Amino acid sequence: MLEPKPIKESCLRVTTDLQALTEVLQWFDQFELPPLTADFLWQCRVVLTEGFTNAVRHAHSHLPVSTAIDLEMKLFPEYLEIKVWDQGEPFDWWGKLIAISQEDCDPLEKEGGRGLMFIKQLTDEVAYNRFADRRNCLIVRKKIP
């Protein structure tokens, strides 16, 4: 099945540095989305923040700061798609999410794992895939209200 052509798209490459989050969020804010609710925009910012910071803190924890994290954003007629590419080791995103949800405490009260829960709860579609170029990609889609 062919994916529809995006109305608009943008890419950003940053280093593995939490300080780059400011640049990442400025990139998001400058993307010129159609008029959307403040809640929709806030949720997208949270998802982007969690995806980026997880790549820095977890996927790239053993890699040099100079290691690139690539970000893509595409606006389609019915949804916004955000991709976060990392160069870390393969990670079982769904397995970790299931393990967190089966723990005997509220996952939102724990330090680790909250970001995965936020990403899952605030989006309509989530995928985390390993590609032949040895990169991983978090792909999230959020339907436009």
Secondary structure as the mmCIF struct_conf table of DSSP 4:
data_model
#
loop_
_struct_conf.conf_type_id
_struct_conf.id
_struct_conf.beg_label_comp_id
_struct_conf.beg_label_asym_id
_struct_conf.beg_label_seq_id
_struct_conf.end_label_comp_id
_struct_conf.end_label_asym_id
_struct_conf.end_label_seq_id
HELX_LH_PP_P HELX_LH_PP_P1 LEU A 2 PRO A 6
BEND BEND1 ILE A 7 ILE A 7
STRN STRN1 LYS A 8 THR A 15
BEND BEND2 THR A 16 THR A 16
HELX_RH_3T_P HELX_RH_3T_P1 LEU A 18 ALA A 20
HELX_RH_AL_P HELX_RH_AL_P1 LEU A 21 ASP A 29
TURN_TY1_P TURN_TY1_P1 GLN A 30 PHE A 31
HELX_LH_PP_P HELX_LH_PP_P2 LEU A 33 PRO A 34
BEND BEND3 PRO A 35 PRO A 35
HELX_RH_AL_P HELX_RH_AL_P2 ALA A 38 ASN A 54
HELX_RH_PI_P HELX_RH_PI_P1 ALA A 55 ALA A 59
TURN_TY1_P TURN_TY1_P2 HIS A 60 HIS A 62
BEND BEND4 LEU A 63 LEU A 63
TURN_TY1_P TURN_TY1_P3 VAL A 65 SER A 66
STRN STRN2 ALA A 68 LEU A 75
BEND BEND5 PRO A 77 GLU A 78
STRN STRN3 TYR A 79 ASP A 86
BEND BEND6 GLY A 88 GLY A 88
HELX_RH_AL_P HELX_RH_AL_P3 TRP A 93 GLN A 102
BEND BEND7 GLU A 103 CYS A 105
HELX_RH_3T_P HELX_RH_3T_P2 PRO A 107 GLU A 109
BEND BEND8 LYS A 110 GLY A 113
HELX_RH_AL_P HELX_RH_AL_P4 ARG A 114 LEU A 122
BEND BEND9 ASP A 124 ASP A 124
STRN STRN4 GLU A 125 ARG A 130
TURN_TY1_P TURN_TY1_P4 ALA A 132 ASP A 133
BEND BEND10 ARG A 134 ARG A 134
STRN STRN5 ASN A 136 LYS A 143
#
